[in-house]
Amino acid sequence: MDKDVLEIDRRLADFGHKNGPQGRLARYAHGRVKHFANRQVLTLSGAATLLLLAPFKIGAIAVTLALFGEAVDCLFLRTVPKRLDTSDCFRRMAFLSTLSAIFQALTIACSVALAWFSAPGNAGMFFSLAYLTGAAINGGIILPFHRGAALGRLGVYLATFVALFGVEIFRVGVDIRFLYNLLGGLMMVYMVHIFVSYVVAGQRREDRN
């Protein structure tokens, strides 16, 4: 009986450690670094598409920006778990990792903007919206682990969406093509919202269980 009680206490302590603020931050950092290569599938496939749609120089700049942002973010996150085990303050690490996430999102936003304005016709708009949607989903699913980083990334992507369509109004005005693209973009925003909400709800159910 005593062994059962001790085992239960141990499991509860493990759960509290993994799901407390420091545990979630460490899991976020570990997960981002671990899945770095998997995320580059989106980056490289997007780069290949952009190289076909836009001048080579533009495609090369876009992929370099995206990879640079990912590298900076992951190099910093690699140090977070060890720092949490030392005297570094949790709040400081949470704040710095949020800034790192925002910087990474800004590099993605710049890549998307390059595609939007350099690819011919509607191809640039469609590609940019699809890529931005993928980036937003990837950035939003970490909401249960690091709220600041997730909201920072989603804020950058939403601002990018608004800015691109705002510039488009001044460039070509509001016509049927613009309205169709805007409707498609709003549908993608809704898809991101539904997907991220589903992931967050699933994580909460798992925590309760």
JOBELSUL-V960266 format. One record per residue. N is the residue number from 1. RES is the residue in one letter. NEAR is the number of other C-alpha atoms within 8 Angstrom. Layout:
n: (N;N)
res: (RES;RES)
near: (NEAR;NEAR)
//
This chain:
n: (1;2;3;4;5;6;7;8;9;10;11;12;13;14;15;16;17;18;19;20;21;22;23;24;25;26;27;28;29;30;31;32;33;34;35;36;37;38;39;40;41;42;43;44;45;46;47;48;49;50;51;52;53;54;55;56;57;58;59;60;61;62;63;64;65;66;67;68;69;70;71;72;73;74;75;76;77;78;79;80;81;82;83;84;85;86;87;88;89;90;91;92;93;94;95;96;97;98;99;100;101;102;103;104;105;106;107;108;109;110;111;112;113;114;115;116;117;118;119;120;121;122;123;124;125;126;127;128;129;130;131;132;133;134;135;136;137;138;139;140;141;142;143;144;145;146;147;148;149;150;151;152;153;154;155;156;157;158;159;160;161;162;163;164;165;166;167;168;169;170;171;172;173;174;175;176;177;178;179;180;181;182;183;184;185;186;187;188;189;190;191;192;193;194;195;196;197;198;199;200;201;202;203;204;205;206;207;208;209)
res: (M;D;K;D;V;L;E;I;D;R;R;L;A;D;F;G;H;K;N;G;P;Q;G;R;L;A;R;Y;A;H;G;R;V;K;H;F;A;N;R;Q;V;L;T;L;S;G;A;A;T;L;L;L;L;A;P;F;K;I;G;A;I;A;V;T;L;A;L;F;G;E;A;V;D;C;L;F;L;R;T;V;P;K;R;L;D;T;S;D;C;F;R;R;M;A;F;L;S;T;L;S;A;I;F;Q;A;L;T;I;A;C;S;V;A;L;A;W;F;S;A;P;G;N;A;G;M;F;F;S;L;A;Y;L;T;G;A;A;I;N;G;G;I;I;L;P;F;H;R;G;A;A;L;G;R;L;G;V;Y;L;A;T;F;V;A;L;F;G;V;E;I;F;R;V;G;V;D;I;R;F;L;Y;N;L;L;G;G;L;M;M;V;Y;M;V;H;I;F;V;S;Y;V;V;A;G;Q;R;R;E;D;R;N)
near: (4;5;6;7;8;8;8;8;8;8;8;8;8;8;8;8;9;10;9;8;6;11;10;12;12;11;10;11;13;11;8;10;10;7;8;10;7;7;8;9;8;10;11;9;8;9;12;9;8;11;12;7;10;12;9;7;6;12;14;10;9;14;12;8;12;13;10;9;14;10;8;10;13;12;8;10;13;10;8;11;12;7;10;13;7;6;6;9;7;8;6;8;12;11;9;8;12;11;10;11;13;12;10;13;12;10;12;12;12;10;13;12;11;10;17;12;7;10;11;8;6;6;9;14;11;9;10;12;11;9;11;11;11;9;9;12;11;8;12;12;11;12;13;8;9;12;9;10;15;14;10;12;14;11;8;12;12;8;8;10;9;8;8;10;9;8;8;10;9;7;6;7;8;8;7;6;7;10;9;8;10;9;8;8;9;8;8;11;9;8;8;11;8;8;9;11;8;8;9;11;8;8;9;8;8;7;6;5;4)
//
